Amino acid sequence: MSGRTPLAELIQSRMRELALTNEVLGRRLGYSNPAKAAGRVYALCNGLPFSAKSRFALWRLPEALELPADVVVQAIAKTERLFAEWEREAEEQRRRAREAEDTAWRASFCPHAVIQTEYTVPTQICICALRAGRDAG
């Protein structure tokens, strides 16, 4: 993930306009603990806007930023599309890496066979030796 999200840009620009700190905006979002309030604002701006804990804050964001709800909803939608694009790019990179790894393995593969000449399970004579030659009866 690289770059700023539209939601982060909206939040930070509006915070500058209203002269709000992270703690004050967090309190407006309904958090009473200043550290948790600032942490939630940080999470909204830096990569975790759609976690379960952030969903509560997203509902209150238009009121906290003193903006119409449709402006915030548009920023959220753009951010969701951006996250989906980042995920598609990451999946494409993982696919290419798997293909390159597979190609390298195929190029370096040397067919071979292993003939195993030992028993992998005990034979009757081993069982007899373990029992010290006694009958089962």
N, CA, C and O atoms as CSV, one atom per row, in Angstrom:
chain,resi,resn,atom,element,x,y,z
A,1,MET,N,N,0.842,-1.162,0.000
A,1,MET,CA,C,0.000,0.000,0.000
A,1,MET,C,C,0.893,1.233,0.000
A,1,MET,O,O,1.801,1.352,0.822
A,2,SER,N,N,0.636,2.125,-0.905
A,2,SER,CA,C,1.435,3.338,-0.940
A,2,SER,C,C,0.521,4.517,-1.248
A,2,SER,O,O,-0.489,4.376,-1.937
A,3,GLY,N,N,0.888,5.664,-0.734
A,3,GLY,CA,C,0.110,6.855,-1.010
A,3,GLY,C,C,-0.996,7.096,0.003
A,3,GLY,O,O,-1.313,6.242,0.831
A,4,ARG,N,N,-1.558,8.258,-0.088
A,4,ARG,CA,C,-2.635,8.662,0.814
A,4,ARG,C,C,-3.972,8.295,0.189
A,4,ARG,O,O,-4.126,8.300,-1.032
A,5,THR,N,N,-4.917,7.982,1.030
A,5,THR,CA,C,-6.250,7.634,0.553
A,5,THR,C,C,-7.109,8.897,0.463
A,5,THR,O,O,-6.826,9.889,1.136
A,6,PRO,N,N,-8.151,8.864,-0.362
A,6,PRO,CA,C,-9.057,10.016,-0.429
A,6,PRO,C,C,-9.697,10.327,0.927
A,6,PRO,O,O,-9.910,11.492,1.264
A,7,LEU,N,N,-10.000,9.285,1.699
A,7,LEU,CA,C,-10.583,9.505,3.023
A,7,LEU,C,C,-9.588,10.215,3.939
A,7,LEU,O,O,-9.962,11.129,4.673
A,8,ALA,N,N,-8.336,9.802,3.898
A,8,ALA,CA,C,-7.309,10.444,4.721
A,8,ALA,C,C,-7.121,11.906,4.322
A,8,ALA,O,O,-6.982,12.784,5.173
A,9,GLU,N,N,-7.120,12.147,3.017
A,9,GLU,CA,C,-6.982,13.531,2.540
A,9,GLU,C,C,-8.149,14.393,3.025
A,9,GLU,O,O,-7.948,15.524,3.467
A,10,LEU,N,N,-9.361,13.860,2.942
A,10,LEU,CA,C,-10.534,14.599,3.398
A,10,LEU,C,C,-10.442,14.897,4.890
A,10,LEU,O,O,-10.657,16.032,5.318
A,11,ILE,N,N,-10.124,13.877,5.674
A,11,ILE,CA,C,-10.053,14.062,7.131
A,11,ILE,C,C,-8.981,15.084,7.492
A,11,ILE,O,O,-9.227,15.995,8.283
A,12,GLN,N,N,-7.804,14.935,6.918
A,12,GLN,CA,C,-6.707,15.830,7.291
A,12,GLN,C,C,-6.923,17.257,6.807
A,12,GLN,O,O,-6.581,18.206,7.513
A,13,SER,N,N,-7.482,17.421,5.621
A,13,SER,CA,C,-7.735,18.788,5.152
A,13,SER,C,C,-8.813,19.456,6.006
A,13,SER,O,O,-8.711,20.638,6.333
A,14,ARG,N,N,-9.834,18.698,6.361
A,14,ARG,CA,C,-10.904,19.270,7.193
A,14,ARG,C,C,-10.402,19.549,8.609
A,14,ARG,O,O,-10.821,20.525,9.231
A,15,MET,N,N,-9.509,18.704,9.120
A,15,MET,CA,C,-8.929,18.965,10.441
A,15,MET,C,C,-8.124,20.266,10.425
A,15,MET,O,O,-8.164,21.034,11.387
A,16,ARG,N,N,-7.391,20.513,9.332
A,16,ARG,CA,C,-6.635,21.767,9.220
A,16,ARG,C,C,-7.588,22.958,9.161
A,16,ARG,O,O,-7.346,23.979,9.806
A,17,GLU,N,N,-8.676,22.833,8.387
A,17,GLU,CA,C,-9.642,23.938,8.267
A,17,GLU,C,C,-10.298,24.263,9.600
A,17,GLU,O,O,-10.510,25.431,9.926
A,18,LEU,N,N,-10.621,23.218,10.376
A,18,LEU,CA,C,-11.297,23.409,11.661
A,18,LEU,C,C,-10.321,23.548,12.825
A,18,LEU,O,O,-10.739,23.739,13.967
A,19,ALA,N,N,-9.032,23.453,12.543
A,19,ALA,CA,C,-7.978,23.519,13.566
A,19,ALA,C,C,-8.205,22.462,14.660
A,19,ALA,O,O,-8.199,22.770,15.851
A,20,LEU,N,N,-8.404,21.217,14.226
A,20,LEU,CA,C,-8.638,20.115,15.157
A,20,LEU,C,C,-7.384,19.263,15.279
A,20,LEU,O,O,-6.634,19.101,14.317
A,21,THR,N,N,-7.166,18.724,16.465
A,21,THR,CA,C,-6.116,17.735,16.657
A,21,THR,C,C,-6.744,16.352,16.539
A,21,THR,O,O,-7.966,16.218,16.472
A,22,ASN,N,N,-5.904,15.332,16.514
A,22,ASN,CA,C,-6.414,13.961,16.458
A,22,ASN,C,C,-7.291,13.655,17.661
A,22,ASN,O,O,-8.330,13.008,17.531
A,23,GLU,N,N,-6.869,14.123,18.840
A,23,GLU,CA,C,-7.627,13.856,20.060
A,23,GLU,C,C,-9.007,14.499,20.022
A,23,GLU,O,O,-9.999,13.883,20.411
A,24,VAL,N,N,-9.065,15.747,19.549
A,24,VAL,CA,C,-10.343,16.466,19.500
A,24,VAL,C,C,-11.285,15.813,18.494
A,24,VAL,O,O,-12.471,15.641,18.774
A,25,LEU,N,N,-10.766,15.451,17.329
A,25,LEU,CA,C,-11.612,14.786,16.345
A,25,LEU,C,C,-12.081,13.433,16.880
A,25,LEU,O,O,-13.237,13.058,16.690
A,26,GLY,N,N,-11.198,12.711,17.541
A,26,GLY,CA,C,-11.572,11.428,18.131
A,26,GLY,C,C,-12.677,11.576,19.158
A,26,GLY,O,O,-13.577,10.739,19.231
A,27,ARG,N,N,-12.614,12.626,19.944
A,27,ARG,CA,C,-13.686,12.889,20.923
A,27,ARG,C,C,-15.001,13.197,20.204
A,27,ARG,O,O,-16.070,12.773,20.643
A,28,ARG,N,N,-14.915,13.928,19.113
A,28,ARG,CA,C,-16.121,14.207,18.328
A,28,ARG,C,C,-16.713,12.928,17.748
A,28,ARG,O,O,-17.918,12.839,17.512
A,29,LEU,N,N,-15.849,11.940,17.523
A,29,LEU,CA,C,-16.311,10.649,16.989
A,29,LEU,C,C,-16.926,9.772,18.070
A,29,LEU,O,O,-17.495,8.722,17.769
A,30,GLY,N,N,-16.816,10.193,19.320
A,30,GLY,CA,C,-17.468,9.455,20.392
A,30,GLY,C,C,-16.531,8.716,21.326
A,30,GLY,O,O,-16.997,7.962,22.181
A,31,TYR,N,N,-15.240,8.905,21.196
A,31,TYR,CA,C,-14.280,8.240,22.077
A,31,TYR,C,C,-13.939,9.168,23.236
A,31,TYR,O,O,-13.623,10.338,23.023
A,32,SER,N,N,-14.000,8.660,24.446
A,32,SER,CA,C,-13.726,9.506,25.612
A,32,SER,C,C,-12.260,9.455,26.037
A,32,SER,O,O,-11.752,10.420,26.609
A,33,ASN,N,N,-11.583,8.358,25.768
A,33,ASN,CA,C,-10.168,8.229,26.103
A,33,ASN,C,C,-9.351,8.956,25.028
A,33,ASN,O,O,-9.438,8.602,23.852
A,34,PRO,N,N,-8.558,9.968,25.411
A,34,PRO,CA,C,-7.821,10.745,24.401
A,34,PRO,C,C,-6.860,9.898,23.560
A,34,PRO,O,O,-6.721,10.129,22.359
A,35,ALA,N,N,-6.202,8.925,24.181
A,35,ALA,CA,C,-5.253,8.095,23.441
A,35,ALA,C,C,-5.985,7.224,22.419
A,35,ALA,O,O,-5.542,7.086,21.279
A,36,LYS,N,N,-7.106,6.640,22.836
A,36,LYS,CA,C,-7.877,5.820,21.906
A,36,LYS,C,C,-8.506,6.683,20.811
A,36,LYS,O,O,-8.607,6.260,19.660
A,37,ALA,N,N,-8.923,7.884,21.174
A,37,ALA,CA,C,-9.502,8.803,20.194
A,37,ALA,C,C,-8.477,9.151,19.117
A,37,ALA,O,O,-8.775,9.097,17.924
A,38,ALA,N,N,-7.278,9.505,19.547
A,38,ALA,CA,C,-6.221,9.840,18.588
A,38,ALA,C,C,-5.829,8.613,17.770
A,38,ALA,O,O,-5.549,8.726,16.577
A,39,GLY,N,N,-5.808,7.460,18.398
A,39,GLY,CA,C,-5.474,6.226,17.692
A,39,GLY,C,C,-6.482,5.872,16.622
A,39,GLY,O,O,-6.111,5.380,15.556
A,40,ARG,N,N,-7.756,6.116,16.893
A,40,ARG,CA,C,-8.783,5.814,15.895
A,40,ARG,C,C,-8.662,6.759,14.708
A,40,ARG,O,O,-8.812,6.329,13.564
A,41,VAL,N,N,-8.395,8.032,14.956
A,41,VAL,CA,C,-8.201,8.985,13.854
A,41,VAL,C,C,-6.981,8.570,13.031
A,41,VAL,O,O,-7.005,8.627,11.802
A,42,TYR,N,N,-5.918,8.154,13.716
A,42,TYR,CA,C,-4.725,7.676,13.024
A,42,TYR,C,C,-5.075,6.465,12.150
A,42,TYR,O,O,-4.638,6.380,11.003
A,43,ALA,N,N,-5.862,5.533,12.694
A,43,ALA,CA,C,-6.254,4.338,11.943
A,43,ALA,C,C,-7.102,4.711,10.722
A,43,ALA,O,O,-6.937,4.115,9.658
A,44,LEU,N,N,-7.992,5.671,10.856
A,44,LEU,CA,C,-8.817,6.098,9.724
A,44,LEU,C,C,-7.959,6.695,8.609
A,44,LEU,O,O,-8.260,6.531,7.427
A,45,CYS,N,N,-6.894,7.386,8.997
A,45,CYS,CA,C,-6.052,8.067,8.016
A,45,CYS,C,C,-4.918,7.200,7.477
A,45,CYS,O,O,-4.346,7.522,6.436
A,46,ASN,N,N,-4.583,6.115,8.159
A,46,ASN,CA,C,-3.375,5.374,7.794
A,46,ASN,C,C,-3.604,3.884,7.605
A,46,ASN,O,O,-2.880,3.068,8.176
A,47,GLY,N,N,-4.586,3.525,6.823
A,47,GLY,CA,C,-4.670,2.156,6.367
A,47,GLY,C,C,-5.670,1.237,7.019
A,47,GLY,O,O,-5.812,0.108,6.550
A,48,LEU,N,N,-6.376,1.625,8.065
A,48,LEU,CA,C,-7.361,0.738,8.686
A,48,LEU,C,C,-8.748,1.379,8.772
A,48,LEU,O,O,-9.400,1.280,9.811
A,49,PRO,N,N,-9.209,2.027,7.714
A,49,PRO,CA,C,-10.506,2.690,7.824
A,49,PRO,C,C,-11.693,1.742,7.787
A,49,PRO,O,O,-12.811,2.156,8.093
A,50,PHE,N,N,-11.483,0.482,7.422
A,50,PHE,CA,C,-12.610,-0.426,7.278
A,50,PHE,C,C,-12.567,-1.581,8.262
A,50,PHE,O,O,-13.233,-2.596,8.060
A,51,SER,N,N,-11.787,-1.432,9.328
A,51,SER,CA,C,-11.790,-2.462,10.371
A,51,SER,C,C,-13.101,-2.353,11.149
A,51,SER,O,O,-13.829,-1.368,11.027
A,52,ALA,N,N,-13.387,-3.367,11.939
A,52,ALA,CA,C,-14.635,-3.382,12.706
A,52,ALA,C,C,-14.708,-2.191,13.656
A,52,ALA,O,O,-15.772,-1.596,13.828
A,53,LYS,N,N,-13.593,-1.847,14.265
A,53,LYS,CA,C,-13.592,-0.733,15.215
A,53,LYS,C,C,-13.760,0.612,14.513
A,53,LYS,O,O,-14.319,1.548,15.084
A,54,SER,N,N,-13.280,0.707,13.281
A,54,SER,CA,C,-13.377,1.979,12.560
A,54,SER,C,C,-14.767,2.215,11.986
A,54,SER,O,O,-15.121,3.356,11.691
A,55,ARG,N,N,-15.559,1.165,11.823
A,55,ARG,CA,C,-16.905,1.327,11.257
A,55,ARG,C,C,-17.754,2.287,12.092
A,55,ARG,O,O,-18.489,3.110,11.548
A,56,PHE,N,N,-17.646,2.175,13.417
A,56,PHE,CA,C,-18.378,3.080,14.306
A,56,PHE,C,C,-17.977,4.525,14.034
A,56,PHE,O,O,-18.828,5.411,13.959
A,57,ALA,N,N,-16.689,4.753,13.890
A,57,ALA,CA,C,-16.192,6.109,13.658
A,57,ALA,C,C,-16.635,6.630,12.296
A,57,ALA,O,O,-16.905,7.823,12.154
A,58,LEU,N,N,-16.714,5.766,11.300
A,58,LEU,CA,C,-17.130,6.213,9.964
A,58,LEU,C,C,-18.572,6.725,9.958
A,58,LEU,O,O,-18.902,7.664,9.234
A,59,TRP,N,N,-19.425,6.099,10.771
A,59,TRP,CA,C,-20.823,6.558,10.840
A,59,TRP,C,C,-20.916,7.971,11.406
A,59,TRP,O,O,-21.790,8.743,11.010
A,60,ARG,N,N,-20.026,8.309,12.323
A,60,ARG,CA,C,-20.091,9.623,12.976
A,60,ARG,C,C,-19.206,10.662,12.303
A,60,ARG,O,O,-19.207,11.827,12.702
A,61,LEU,N,N,-18.452,10.257,11.289
A,61,LEU,CA,C,-17.489,11.162,10.656
A,61,LEU,C,C,-18.114,12.408,10.027
A,61,LEU,O,O,-17.560,13.492,10.210
A,62,PRO,N,N,-19.233,12.325,9.295
A,62,PRO,CA,C,-19.790,13.556,8.713
A,62,PRO,C,C,-20.112,14.619,9.771
A,62,PRO,O,O,-19.830,15.803,9.585
A,63,GLU,N,N,-20.697,14.178,10.866
A,63,GLU,CA,C,-21.027,15.121,11.935
A,63,GLU,C,C,-19.763,15.679,12.586
A,63,GLU,O,O,-19.689,16.873,12.879
A,64,ALA,N,N,-18.776,14.826,12.809
A,64,ALA,CA,C,-17.543,15.251,13.464
A,64,ALA,C,C,-16.761,16.234,12.602
A,64,ALA,O,O,-16.126,17.150,13.124
A,65,LEU,N,N,-16.803,16.050,11.289
A,65,LEU,CA,C,-16.076,16.947,10.385
A,65,LEU,C,C,-16.924,18.115,9.901
A,65,LEU,O,O,-16.445,18.975,9.163
A,66,GLU,N,N,-18.193,18.140,10.323
A,66,GLU,CA,C,-19.129,19.188,9.923
A,66,GLU,C,C,-19.241,19.263,8.397
A,66,GLU,O,O,-19.138,20.335,7.799
A,67,LEU,N,N,-19.454,18.095,7.786
A,67,LEU,CA,C,-19.589,17.979,6.335
A,67,LEU,C,C,-20.881,17.248,5.999
A,67,LEU,O,O,-21.407,16.506,6.829
A,68,PRO,N,N,-21.401,17.452,4.783
A,68,PRO,CA,C,-22.556,16.657,4.363
A,68,PRO,C,C,-22.161,15.173,4.259
A,68,PRO,O,O,-21.021,14.844,3.931
A,69,ALA,N,N,-23.099,14.315,4.536
A,69,ALA,CA,C,-22.821,12.881,4.551
A,69,ALA,C,C,-22.377,12.377,3.181
A,69,ALA,O,O,-21.536,11.482,3.098
A,70,ASP,N,N,-22.934,12.945,2.095
A,70,ASP,CA,C,-22.572,12.443,0.771
A,70,ASP,C,C,-21.106,12.701,0.424
A,70,ASP,O,O,-20.505,11.924,-0.319
A,71,VAL,N,N,-20.527,13.772,0.946
A,71,VAL,CA,C,-19.103,14.054,0.705
A,71,VAL,C,C,-18.245,12.965,1.359
A,71,VAL,O,O,-17.296,12.463,0.758
A,72,VAL,N,N,-18.590,12.617,2.578
A,72,VAL,CA,C,-17.842,11.583,3.295
A,72,VAL,C,C,-18.061,10.220,2.642
A,72,VAL,O,O,-17.119,9.438,2.513
A,73,VAL,N,N,-19.296,9.929,2.229
A,73,VAL,CA,C,-19.589,8.645,1.579
A,73,VAL,C,C,-18.806,8.517,0.275
A,73,VAL,O,O,-18.309,7.435,-0.037
A,74,GLN,N,N,-18.689,9.585,-0.480
A,74,GLN,CA,C,-17.917,9.550,-1.725
A,74,GLN,C,C,-16.439,9.274,-1.437
A,74,GLN,O,O,-15.804,8.494,-2.147
A,75,ALA,N,N,-15.894,9.906,-0.409
A,75,ALA,CA,C,-14.490,9.677,-0.043
A,75,ALA,C,C,-14.284,8.231,0.405
A,75,ALA,O,O,-13.269,7.615,0.080
A,76,ILE,N,N,-15.246,7.697,1.147
A,76,ILE,CA,C,-15.163,6.299,1.590
A,76,ILE,C,C,-15.207,5.367,0.385
A,76,ILE,O,O,-14.431,4.413,0.316
A,77,ALA,N,N,-16.100,5.627,-0.561
A,77,ALA,CA,C,-16.215,4.790,-1.751
A,77,ALA,C,C,-14.933,4.832,-2.582
A,77,ALA,O,O,-14.473,3.797,-3.065
A,78,LYS,N,N,-14.357,6.020,-2.750
A,78,LYS,CA,C,-13.098,6.136,-3.489
A,78,LYS,C,C,-11.988,5.369,-2.782
A,78,LYS,O,O,-11.162,4.722,-3.424
A,79,THR,N,N,-11.976,5.447,-1.462
A,79,THR,CA,C,-10.961,4.729,-0.685
A,79,THR,C,C,-11.140,3.223,-0.823
A,79,THR,O,O,-10.156,2.494,-0.949
A,80,GLU,N,N,-12.379,2.751,-0.801
A,80,GLU,CA,C,-12.626,1.311,-0.985
A,80,GLU,C,C,-12.160,0.858,-2.360
A,80,GLU,O,O,-11.567,-0.213,-2.486
A,81,ARG,N,N,-12.418,1.653,-3.392
A,81,ARG,CA,C,-11.955,1.298,-4.737
A,81,ARG,C,C,-10.426,1.285,-4.801
A,81,ARG,O,O,-9.831,0.424,-5.450
A,82,LEU,N,N,-9.803,2.241,-4.127
A,82,LEU,CA,C,-8.340,2.304,-4.103
A,82,LEU,C,C,-7.759,1.074,-3.402
A,82,LEU,O,O,-6.784,0.490,-3.876
A,83,PHE,N,N,-8.356,0.683,-2.278
A,83,PHE,CA,C,-7.896,-0.512,-1.563
A,83,PHE,C,C,-8.079,-1.753,-2.430
A,83,PHE,O,O,-7.217,-2.631,-2.434
A,84,ALA,N,N,-9.188,-1.841,-3.164
A,84,ALA,CA,C,-9.423,-2.981,-4.048
A,84,ALA,C,C,-8.375,-3.024,-5.159
A,84,ALA,O,O,-7.896,-4.099,-5.521
A,85,GLU,N,N,-8.025,-1.872,-5.694
A,85,GLU,CA,C,-6.995,-1.813,-6.733
A,85,GLU,C,C,-5.640,-2.238,-6.172
A,85,GLU,O,O,-4.904,-2.980,-6.823
A,86,TRP,N,N,-5.309,-1.772,-4.969
A,86,TRP,CA,C,-4.041,-2.179,-4.335
A,86,TRP,C,C,-4.016,-3.686,-4.125
A,86,TRP,O,O,-2.976,-4.318,-4.312
A,87,GLU,N,N,-5.143,-4.269,-3.741
A,87,GLU,CA,C,-5.213,-5.712,-3.518
A,87,GLU,C,C,-5.058,-6.465,-4.846
A,87,GLU,O,O,-4.392,-7.499,-4.894
A,88,ARG,N,N,-5.665,-5.957,-5.916
A,88,ARG,CA,C,-5.501,-6.594,-7.233
A,88,ARG,C,C,-4.036,-6.552,-7.669
A,88,ARG,O,O,-3.507,-7.537,-8.185
A,89,GLU,N,N,-3.386,-5.407,-7.460
A,89,GLU,CA,C,-1.972,-5.281,-7.823
A,89,GLU,C,C,-1.111,-6.240,-7.001
A,89,GLU,O,O,-0.197,-6.868,-7.535
A,90,ALA,N,N,-1.399,-6.352,-5.717
A,90,ALA,CA,C,-0.639,-7.256,-4.864
A,90,ALA,C,C,-0.847,-8.708,-5.292
A,90,ALA,O,O,0.102,-9.492,-5.305
A,91,GLU,N,N,-2.075,-9.069,-5.639
A,91,GLU,CA,C,-2.359,-10.429,-6.093
A,91,GLU,C,C,-1.639,-10.713,-7.411
A,91,GLU,O,O,-1.118,-11.810,-7.612
A,92,GLU,N,N,-1.610,-9.740,-8.293
A,92,GLU,CA,C,-0.899,-9.904,-9.562
A,92,GLU,C,C,0.606,-10.101,-9.313
A,92,GLU,O,O,1.234,-10.932,-9.970
A,93,GLN,N,N,1.175,-9.360,-8.389
A,93,GLN,CA,C,2.596,-9.529,-8.056
A,93,GLN,C,C,2.851,-10.911,-7.465
A,93,GLN,O,O,3.850,-11.550,-7.795
A,94,ARG,N,N,1.955,-11.380,-6.591
A,94,ARG,CA,C,2.111,-12.723,-6.018
A,94,ARG,C,C,2.017,-13.784,-7.104
A,94,ARG,O,O,2.769,-14.758,-7.082
A,95,ARG,N,N,1.094,-13.607,-8.067
A,95,ARG,CA,C,0.956,-14.559,-9.160
A,95,ARG,C,C,2.219,-14.600,-10.006
A,95,ARG,O,O,2.698,-15.675,-10.365
A,96,ARG,N,N,2.759,-13.425,-10.325
A,96,ARG,CA,C,3.994,-13.367,-11.116
A,96,ARG,C,C,5.153,-14.013,-10.372
A,96,ARG,O,O,5.966,-14.712,-10.977
A,97,ALA,N,N,5.236,-13.786,-9.067
A,97,ALA,CA,C,6.305,-14.398,-8.272
A,97,ALA,C,C,6.177,-15.920,-8.272
A,97,ALA,O,O,7.176,-16.629,-8.392
A,98,ARG,N,N,4.935,-16.426,-8.137
A,98,ARG,CA,C,4.728,-17.885,-8.179
A,98,ARG,C,C,5.126,-18.446,-9.539
A,98,ARG,O,O,5.766,-19.494,-9.622
A,99,GLU,N,N,4.744,-17.740,-10.610
A,99,GLU,CA,C,5.107,-18.200,-11.952
A,99,GLU,C,C,6.612,-18.198,-12.144
A,99,GLU,O,O,7.159,-19.144,-12.710
A,100,ALA,N,N,7.295,-17.154,-11.684
A,100,ALA,CA,C,8.751,-17.087,-11.813
A,100,ALA,C,C,9.412,-18.204,-11.011
A,100,ALA,O,O,10.367,-18.825,-11.478
A,101,GLU,N,N,8.913,-18.456,-9.822
A,101,GLU,CA,C,9.453,-19.537,-8.991
A,101,GLU,C,C,9.236,-20.888,-9.663
A,101,GLU,O,O,10.132,-21.733,-9.669
A,102,ASP,N,N,8.058,-21.091,-10.223
A,102,ASP,CA,C,7.766,-22.349,-10.898
A,102,ASP,C,C,8.644,-22.517,-12.134
A,102,ASP,O,O,9.147,-23.609,-12.396
A,103,THR,N,N,8.829,-21.445,-12.888
A,103,THR,CA,C,9.677,-21.498,-14.075
A,103,THR,C,C,11.119,-21.824,-13.698
A,103,THR,O,O,11.768,-22.636,-14.358
A,104,ALA,N,N,11.617,-21.195,-12.645
A,104,ALA,CA,C,12.983,-21.472,-12.188
A,104,ALA,C,C,13.115,-22.916,-11.727
A,104,ALA,O,O,14.122,-23.566,-12.008
A,105,TRP,N,N,12.114,-23.421,-11.026
A,105,TRP,CA,C,12.167,-24.808,-10.550
A,105,TRP,C,C,12.172,-25.767,-11.744
A,105,TRP,O,O,12.944,-26.726,-11.769
A,106,ARG,N,N,11.314,-25.506,-12.728
A,106,ARG,CA,C,11.259,-26.379,-13.911
A,106,ARG,C,C,12.569,-26.345,-14.683
A,106,ARG,O,O,13.009,-27.369,-15.206
A,107,ALA,N,N,13.196,-25.169,-14.759
A,107,ALA,CA,C,14.457,-25.058,-15.487
A,107,ALA,C,C,15.588,-25.803,-14.776
A,107,ALA,O,O,16.480,-26.346,-15.428
A,108,SER,N,N,15.552,-25.829,-13.461
A,108,SER,CA,C,16.630,-26.471,-12.714
A,108,SER,C,C,16.329,-27.909,-12.323
A,108,SER,O,O,17.170,-28.569,-11.714
A,109,PHE,N,N,15.152,-28.402,-12.659
A,109,PHE,CA,C,14.771,-29.755,-12.261
A,109,PHE,C,C,15.572,-30.785,-13.036
A,109,PHE,O,O,15.715,-30.705,-14.256
A,110,CYS,N,N,16.082,-31.740,-12.308
A,110,CYS,CA,C,16.824,-32.840,-12.907
A,110,CYS,C,C,16.108,-34.129,-12.501
A,110,CYS,O,O,16.100,-34.478,-11.320
A,111,PRO,N,N,15.508,-34.839,-13.457
A,111,PRO,CA,C,14.782,-36.054,-13.084
A,111,PRO,C,C,15.715,-37.068,-12.427
A,111,PRO,O,O,16.868,-37.215,-12.831
A,112,HIS,N,N,15.217,-37.749,-11.434
A,112,HIS,CA,C,16.013,-38.750,-10.738
A,112,HIS,C,C,15.077,-39.763,-10.097
A,112,HIS,O,O,13.871,-39.548,-9.978
A,113,ALA,N,N,15.666,-40.853,-9.698
A,113,ALA,CA,C,14.885,-41.891,-9.030
A,113,ALA,C,C,15.666,-42.350,-7.796
A,113,ALA,O,O,16.897,-42.319,-7.787
A,114,VAL,N,N,14.967,-42.763,-6.788
A,114,VAL,CA,C,15.574,-43.276,-5.579
A,114,VAL,C,C,15.038,-44.683,-5.378
A,114,VAL,O,O,13.828,-44.904,-5.324
A,115,ILE,N,N,15.957,-45.622,-5.269
A,115,ILE,CA,C,15.551,-47.002,-5.029
A,115,ILE,C,C,15.842,-47.300,-3.567
A,115,ILE,O,O,16.986,-47.241,-3.116
A,116,GLN,N,N,14.816,-47.611,-2.863
A,116,GLN,CA,C,14.966,-47.893,-1.439
A,116,GLN,C,C,15.139,-49.397,-1.268
A,116,GLN,O,O,14.305,-50.188,-1.711
A,117,THR,N,N,16.225,-49.774,-0.625
A,117,THR,CA,C,16.529,-51.202,-0.483
A,117,THR,C,C,16.321,-51.710,0.930
A,117,THR,O,O,16.596,-52.876,1.214
A,118,GLU,N,N,15.852,-50.875,1.799
A,118,GLU,CA,C,15.597,-51.299,3.175
A,118,GLU,C,C,14.094,-51.397,3.396
A,118,GLU,O,O,13.298,-50.747,2.719
A,119,TYR,N,N,13.735,-52.225,4.358
A,119,TYR,CA,C,12.333,-52.318,4.742
A,119,TYR,C,C,11.963,-51.100,5.582
A,119,TYR,O,O,12.764,-50.610,6.378
A,120,THR,N,N,10.765,-50.635,5.393
A,120,THR,CA,C,10.299,-49.510,6.211
A,120,THR,C,C,9.348,-49.973,7.302
A,120,THR,O,O,8.983,-49.191,8.180
A,121,VAL,N,N,8.944,-51.235,7.255
A,121,VAL,CA,C,8.102,-51.799,8.302
A,121,VAL,C,C,8.815,-53.028,8.869
A,121,VAL,O,O,9.582,-53.678,8.158
A,122,PRO,N,N,8.575,-53.350,10.124
A,122,PRO,CA,C,9.267,-54.505,10.708
A,122,PRO,C,C,8.870,-55.805,9.998
A,122,PRO,O,O,7.717,-55.992,9.611
A,123,THR,N,N,9.847,-56.689,9.838
A,123,THR,CA,C,9.579,-58.004,9.249
A,123,THR,C,C,9.269,-58.993,10.367
A,123,THR,O,O,9.376,-58.666,11.549
A,124,GLN,N,N,8.887,-60.198,9.979
A,124,GLN,CA,C,8.548,-61.206,10.978
A,124,GLN,C,C,9.743,-61.536,11.866
A,124,GLN,O,O,9.577,-61.776,13.062
A,125,ILE,N,N,10.932,-61.551,11.298
A,125,ILE,CA,C,12.113,-61.910,12.093
A,125,ILE,C,C,12.407,-60.819,13.135
A,125,ILE,O,O,12.899,-61.128,14.221
A,126,CYS,N,N,12.114,-59.554,12.821
A,126,CYS,CA,C,12.315,-58.459,13.785
A,126,CYS,C,C,11.345,-58.602,14.945
A,126,CYS,O,O,11.723,-58.402,16.099
A,127,ILE,N,N,10.112,-58.941,14.652
A,127,ILE,CA,C,9.123,-59.119,15.711
A,127,ILE,C,C,9.547,-60.266,16.612
A,127,ILE,O,O,9.413,-60.182,17.833
A,128,CYS,N,N,10.058,-61.339,16.015
A,128,CYS,CA,C,10.519,-62.478,16.788
A,128,CYS,C,C,11.681,-62.064,17.695
A,128,CYS,O,O,11.751,-62.485,18.850
A,129,ALA,N,N,12.578,-61.250,17.176
A,129,ALA,CA,C,13.720,-60.805,17.975
A,129,ALA,C,C,13.269,-59.895,19.103
A,129,ALA,O,O,13.800,-59.979,20.211
A,130,LEU,N,N,12.318,-59.044,18.847
A,130,LEU,CA,C,11.813,-58.149,19.888
A,130,LEU,C,C,11.137,-58.943,21.020
A,130,LEU,O,O,11.192,-58.544,22.183
A,131,ARG,N,N,10.525,-60.022,20.681
A,131,ARG,CA,C,9.841,-60.839,21.685
A,131,ARG,C,C,10.787,-61.860,22.292
A,131,ARG,O,O,10.367,-62.682,23.107
A,132,ALA,N,N,12.035,-61.822,21.914
A,132,ALA,CA,C,13.088,-62.718,22.407
A,132,ALA,C,C,12.766,-64.170,22.085
A,132,ALA,O,O,13.085,-65.067,22.865
A,133,GLY,N,N,12.147,-64.399,20.961
A,133,GLY,CA,C,11.893,-65.734,20.493
A,133,GLY,C,C,10.768,-66.471,21.190
A,133,GLY,O,O,10.591,-67.665,20.949
A,134,ARG,N,N,10.008,-65.819,22.036
A,134,ARG,CA,C,8.906,-66.495,22.741
A,134,ARG,C,C,7.691,-66.609,21.846
A,134,ARG,O,O,7.462,-65.770,20.974
A,135,ASP,N,N,6.930,-67.633,22.066
A,135,ASP,CA,C,5.664,-67.825,21.336
A,135,ASP,C,C,4.624,-66.864,21.847
A,135,ASP,O,O,4.695,-66.401,22.985
A,136,ALA,N,N,3.679,-66.570,21.023
A,136,ALA,CA,C,2.592,-65.686,21.411
A,136,ALA,C,C,1.628,-66.359,22.348
A,136,ALA,O,O,0.860,-65.661,23.011
A,137,GLY,N,N,1.617,-67.643,22.446
A,137,GLY,CA,C,0.647,-68.378,23.238
A,137,GLY,C,C,1.029,-68.574,24.608
A,137,GLY,O,O,0.284,-69.184,25.376
